[in-house]
Amino acid sequence: MSFKKQDIYNALDTITAPGEGKSLVENENIKNVVTFGDEVIVDVVIGNPSLQAKKKVEVEIMKAIHQHVDQKISVKVNVKAEVKPKEEVNQIRGKEIPNIKNIIAIASGKGGVGKSTVTANVAVSLAKMGFNVGILDADVYGPSQHIMFDVERERPLSVKVDGRSKMKPVENYGVKLLSLGFFTNPNQAVIWRGPMASKALNQLIFDADWGELDFLLIDLPPGTGDVHLSIVQALPITGAVVVSTPQNIALADAKKGVAMFQQEAINVPVLGIIENMAYFTPAELPENKYYIFGESGAKNLAEDIETAFLGEVPIVQSIREAGDVGHPVALQSGTKLEESFNEITREIVSQLLKRNANLPPTEVVRITTMSGCSTK
């Protein structure tokens, strides 16, 4: 039996560090390798102190060495856990995702305003325009994009990229999709604290093979909290879009959502505001408009805070029906709803082009604590 220490490192380089998108060697988890005859001792440090995590790493190392070097090697793995300080627990290390040109966060200060519906239809509209599009469903506690794209029963496949395992997003209607809905029980609530939610998002972001994308839309959860900070720390967000209804209660929260992105510590350009449920139009009276939640509230807010008004979407029963059956209304041809979402999408692209022409590429946000990140 003949092998070199480098052979062992090459084998370890095929193992992806959990949630890092890099190998154990690249991520500097491997602290030492000792070879003596047909024996190998590997010292490895991980961030998860659980016995299950330690055993998993030990098994993966033994399997990789036996598979890539020699089955007869006697392998001993010393696993040590080093937990990060508490102030860093919410952080996701920021870096670019290769081959993704524009990352747009779609947010709402308040739940129930149709943010996910808008995200799905804007994505479909972009895809129909010929762009390569992906959606990251970051609504940890209420993922819904897998339902809206009729892929509820699908599961992301594992693919090898440069010798490492990655998740291949599920694709439908020309849109690539990753959602925590693929991995959670639909009959059980997701009860996670902020750090656990951030870790799950970390894996969706960096352990995925998105391929070439013109746009990655991020469907954020409502409000302003841990997940939002994790996303802006993880990715260089090109710009943000805020969705609201016209009523004052929703507008008050939408204003906070805009303020979050505009804070000096975050400073993500806001591309504009979309007004959803702008008015009700019954199918039998398509020319009638009933302003159930108020009139032009989001449009007036956009003017007040000096950001673009990206367009409005009416309350139409078919929008809800289409979302429920996993067939977004933007897939229709020659309808007012298709044109409404096309106009909004064109306006988003227009604002994005202006932003990219006038501002440098956005960098990831460097936040080390929660201090200074509350929205007043």
C-alpha positions in Angstrom: 0.0 0.0 0.0 1.5 3.3 -1.1 -0.1 6.8 -0.7 1.0 10.3 0.2 -0.4 12.8 2.7 -1.5 14.9 -0.3 -3.7 12.0 -1.4 -5.5 12.3 1.9 -6.0 16.0 1.5 -7.3 15.5 -2.0 -9.9 13.0 -0.7 -10.9 15.4 2.1 -11.3 18.2 -0.5 -14.3 16.3 -1.9 -16.3 16.8 1.4 -18.4 19.9 1.6 -18.3 21.8 4.9 -21.9 22.0 6.2 -23.5 25.3 5.2 -20.3 26.7 3.8 -20.3 25.9 0.1 -16.6 25.0 0.4 -14.7 21.8 1.2 -13.4 20.9 4.6 -9.9 21.7 3.3 -10.9 25.1 1.8 -12.8 26.1 4.9 -9.8 25.2 7.1 -11.7 22.6 9.1 -8.9 20.1 8.7 -6.2 21.1 11.3 -3.8 18.2 10.8 -3.2 14.9 8.9 -0.7 12.3 10.1 0.2 9.3 8.0 2.2 6.3 9.3 2.3 3.1 7.2 -1.3 2.1 6.5 -2.6 4.4 9.3 -4.1 7.9 8.9 -5.1 10.3 11.7 -7.2 13.3 10.8 -7.8 16.2 13.2 -10.9 18.2 12.3 -12.8 21.1 13.9 -16.5 21.8 13.3 -18.9 24.5 14.5 -21.7 22.1 15.6 -21.1 20.5 19.0 -23.8 17.8 18.7 -22.8 14.1 18.7 -24.7 13.6 15.5 -22.7 16.2 13.7 -19.4 14.9 15.0 -20.3 11.3 13.9 -21.5 12.5 10.5 -18.2 14.2 9.8 -16.2 11.2 11.1 -18.1 8.8 8.8 -17.8 11.1 5.8 -14.0 11.4 6.3 -13.5 7.7 6.6 -15.7 7.0 3.6 -13.9 9.6 1.4 -10.4 8.2 2.3 -11.5 4.6 1.6 -13.2 5.6 -1.6 -10.5 7.9 -3.1 -7.3 6.5 -1.7 -7.4 2.9 -0.4 -10.0 0.7 1.3 -7.4 -0.9 3.5 -6.3 2.3 5.2 -6.9 2.4 9.0 -8.5 5.8 9.6 -8.8 7.6 13.0 -10.7 10.9 13.1 -10.4 13.3 16.0 -13.4 15.7 15.9 -13.4 18.9 18.0 -16.2 21.4 18.1 -15.5 25.2 18.4 -18.7 27.2 18.7 -18.6 30.8 17.5 -19.2 33.6 20.0 -22.8 34.6 20.5 -22.5 38.0 18.9 -21.6 36.3 15.6 -24.3 33.6 15.6 -26.7 35.5 13.3 -24.0 36.2 10.7 -23.8 34.5 7.4 -20.4 35.1 5.7 -21.0 37.4 2.8 -19.8 36.5 -0.7 -21.0 36.7 -4.2 -22.8 33.8 -5.9 -21.0 33.1 -9.1 -22.9 33.8 -12.4 -25.8 35.7 -10.8 -26.0 39.2 -12.3 -28.7 40.9 -10.2 -30.2 40.0 -6.8 -33.5 41.6 -6.0 -35.0 41.4 -2.5 -38.8 41.6 -2.5 -40.1 42.6 0.9 -43.2 43.9 2.8 -43.4 45.4 6.2 -46.7 43.6 6.8 -47.9 40.0 6.1 -50.8 39.3 3.9 -50.2 42.0 1.3 -49.5 39.5 -1.5 -45.7 39.8 -1.6 -45.2 36.1 -2.6 -47.8 36.4 -5.3 -46.1 39.4 -6.7 -42.7 37.7 -6.6 -44.0 34.7 -8.4 -45.6 36.7 -11.2 -42.7 39.1 -11.6 -40.4 36.0 -12.0 -42.7 34.5 -14.6 -42.9 37.8 -16.5 -39.1 38.1 -16.5 -38.8 34.5 -17.8 -41.3 35.3 -20.6 -39.1 38.2 -21.5 -36.2 35.8 -22.1 -34.3 36.3 -18.9 -32.8 33.5 -16.8 -34.6 33.8 -13.4 -34.5 32.1 -10.0 -36.4 32.5 -6.8 -35.1 32.0 -3.3 -38.0 31.6 -1.0 -36.6 33.0 2.2 -40.0 33.2 4.0 -38.7 30.7 6.6 -41.9 30.4 8.6 -44.4 30.5 5.7 -42.8 29.3 2.4 -45.3 29.3 -0.4 -43.4 29.5 -3.7 -43.3 25.7 -4.2 -47.1 25.8 -4.1 -47.5 28.7 -6.5 -45.2 27.0 -9.0 -47.0 23.6 -8.7 -43.9 21.8 -7.5 -45.1 21.0 -4.0 -44.2 17.3 -4.4 -40.9 17.9 -6.0 -37.5 17.7 -4.2 -34.2 19.3 -5.2 -31.7 16.8 -6.6 -28.1 16.5 -5.4 -25.6 17.2 -8.2 -21.8 17.2 -8.2 -20.2 20.6 -9.0 -16.3 20.6 -9.0 -16.4 17.4 -7.0 -18.8 18.7 -4.3 -22.5 18.0 -3.6 -24.9 20.9 -4.5 -28.6 21.2 -4.5 -30.1 21.6 -8.0 -33.1 24.0 -7.8 -36.5 22.7 -9.0 -37.6 24.4 -12.2 -41.0 25.2 -13.7 -42.3 27.8 -16.1 -38.7 28.8 -16.8 -38.0 29.8 -13.2 -35.6 28.0 -10.9 -36.8 27.7 -7.3 -35.4 26.8 -3.9 -37.7 26.9 -0.9 -37.7 25.6 2.7 -41.1 24.3 1.8 -39.3 21.4 0.0 -37.7 20.3 3.2 -40.3 20.8 5.9 -43.5 18.9 6.8 -46.5 20.8 5.5 -48.6 19.8 8.5 -46.1 21.1 11.1 -45.2 24.6 12.1 -41.6 25.7 11.6 -40.5 26.8 15.2 -37.0 28.1 14.8 -35.0 30.9 16.5 -33.2 33.4 14.4 -29.8 31.6 14.3 -31.4 28.3 13.1 -33.3 30.1 10.4 -30.2 31.9 9.3 -28.3 28.6 9.1 -31.0 27.1 6.9 -30.9 30.0 4.6 -27.2 29.8 4.4 -27.4 26.3 3.0 -30.1 27.3 0.5 -27.9 30.2 -0.7 -24.4 28.7 -0.9 -25.1 24.9 -1.3 -27.1 25.4 -4.4 -26.2 25.2 -8.1 -28.1 28.1 -9.6 -26.2 28.2 -12.8 -26.3 31.3 -14.9 -29.0 33.8 -13.8 -29.9 37.3 -14.9 -32.1 37.7 -11.9 -32.4 36.0 -8.5 -35.5 37.2 -6.7 -35.6 36.7 -2.9 -39.0 36.4 -1.4 -38.4 37.7 2.1 -40.7 37.1 5.1 -42.8 40.0 6.4 -41.4 42.6 8.8 -37.8 43.5 9.6 -35.8 41.0 11.5 -33.1 38.3 11.7 -33.8 36.8 8.3 -33.5 40.2 6.6 -30.2 41.0 8.3 -28.9 37.6 7.4 -29.8 38.0 3.7 -28.1 41.5 3.4 -25.1 40.1 5.2 -25.0 37.0 3.0 -25.5 38.5 -0.5 -24.7 41.7 -2.4 -28.3 42.7 -2.9 -28.6 44.8 -6.1 -31.9 46.4 -5.0 -35.1 46.0 -3.0 -38.7 46.1 -4.0 -41.4 46.8 -1.3 -45.0 45.5 -1.7 -47.9 47.1 0.1 -51.7 47.5 -0.1 -53.2 51.0 -0.2 -54.5 51.0 3.4 -52.8 53.1 6.1 -52.0 50.2 8.4 -50.1 48.4 5.6 -48.4 51.6 4.4 -47.1 52.4 7.9 -45.3 49.0 7.9 -44.2 49.4 4.3 -42.5 52.7 5.2 -40.6 50.8 7.9 -39.5 48.2 5.3 -38.2 50.9 3.1 -36.4 52.6 6.0 -34.7 49.3 6.9 -33.0 49.1 3.5 -32.2 52.8 3.6 -30.4 52.7 7.0 -26.8 53.7 6.8 -25.7 50.4 8.2 -27.5 48.5 5.4 -27.8 50.9 2.5 -29.5 48.7 -0.1 -31.0 50.8 -3.0 -34.8 50.7 -3.0 -36.0 50.3 -6.6 -39.6 51.2 -5.7 -43.0 50.3 -4.3 -45.7 48.0 -5.8 -49.3 48.6 -4.8 -51.2 45.2 -4.5 -54.9 44.9 -4.1 -55.2 48.5 -5.4 -58.9 48.1 -6.2 -61.5 45.4 -6.8 -62.8 44.7 -10.3 -65.6 42.1 -10.6 -65.3 39.8 -13.6 -68.7 40.7 -14.9 -67.9 44.4 -14.7 -64.3 44.7 -15.8 -64.4 48.5 -16.1 -65.6 49.1 -12.6 -63.1 49.8 -9.8 -64.0 49.6 -6.1 -61.2 51.0 -3.8 -61.8 48.6 -0.9 -58.5 49.4 0.9 -58.2 53.0 -0.1 -57.0 54.7 -3.2 -53.4 55.3 -4.4 -51.9 54.9 -0.9 -48.7 53.2 -2.0 -48.4 55.6 -4.9 -48.6 58.6 -2.5 -46.1 56.9 -0.2 -43.6 56.4 -3.0 -43.9 60.2 -3.8 -43.5 61.1 -0.1 -40.3 59.0 0.4 -39.0 59.9 -3.1 -38.8 56.4 -4.5 -40.4 55.0 -7.7 -43.9 53.8 -7.9 -43.6 50.5 -9.9 -47.3 49.9 -10.6 -50.5 48.5 -9.2 -52.3 45.1 -9.2 -56.1 44.9 -8.7 -58.0 42.4 -6.6 -59.2 39.8 -9.0 -60.4 36.4 -8.1 -58.4 34.7 -10.8 -55.1 35.9 -9.2 -55.9 33.9 -6.0 -57.2 30.9 -8.0 -54.1 30.8 -10.2 -51.8 30.9 -7.2 -53.6 28.2 -5.4 -53.4 25.8 -8.4 -49.8 26.6 -9.1 -50.2 28.5 -12.3 -49.4 32.2 -11.9 -51.6 34.6 -13.9 -48.6 36.1 -15.6 -48.5 32.9 -17.7 -51.7 34.1 -19.4 -51.6 35.7 -22.8 -53.5 38.8 -23.8 -55.2 39.6 -20.5 -55.2 42.7 -18.4 -53.5 40.9 -15.5 -50.7 39.7 -17.8 -50.2 43.3 -19.0 -50.3 44.6 -15.4 -47.5 42.3 -14.3 -45.6 43.0 -17.5 -45.7 46.7 -16.9 -44.6 46.3 -13.3 -41.7 44.0 -14.4 -40.6 46.4 -17.1 -40.6 49.3 -14.5 -38.5 47.2 -12.1 -36.0 46.4 -14.9 -35.9 50.1 -15.8 -35.2 51.2 -12.3 -32.6 48.5 -12.0 -30.8 49.8 -15.1 -30.8 53.3 -13.7 -29.5 52.0 -10.4 -26.7 50.0 -12.1 -25.7 53.0 -14.3 -25.5 55.4 -11.4 -24.3 53.3 -8.4 -21.4 50.9 -7.9 -22.1 47.2 -7.4 -23.7 46.6 -4.0 -21.4 44.9 -1.4 -22.6 42.6 1.4 -23.5 44.4 4.6 -21.0 44.2 7.4 -23.0 43.9 10.6 -21.3 42.3 13.6 -24.1 42.9 16.1 -27.8 43.9 16.1 -26.9 47.3 17.5 -28.1 50.1 15.3 -30.3 48.0 13.1 -33.7 48.6 14.6 -36.2 50.6 12.5 -37.9 53.5 14.2 
